[in-house]
């Protein structure tokens, strides 16, 4: 039971980190792509 709780906690922590990283990275990538198209 404890091992299952540790695995669940690890998966949830990884998911939160991935979501935060995605939200931090993708808007910058989208803005740079839009800026590149506008500069052309």
N, C-alpha and C positions, 0 to 999 in steps of 0.2 A: 504493500500500500504506500509506504513511504517512497519507494523507488518510483512508483507511478506518479506521485505528487511532484517529485523532483523533475521527472521528464516533462510533465505538463507545465511546470514553472519555466523550464528551460525553453520549451517551444513558445510559450507566451512571451517570454523575454525577447527571444529571437524575432518573433513577429512584430513586437513593438519597435524594436530597433530597425527592422527592415522598413516598416511603414514610415518612421521618422526620416530615415535616409532617403526613401523614395520621394517623400514630400519636399525634402531639402534639395534633391538633385533634379527632379523632373521639371519644376517651374523654371529653373535656371537654364536647362537645356532647351525648353520650349521658347523662352525669351531670346536666347542666343540664335535659335533657328529663325525666329520671326525677324530679328534684327538683321540677320544675314540676308534674308529675302528682301527686306526693305532697302538695304544698302545697295543691292543689285538693281 
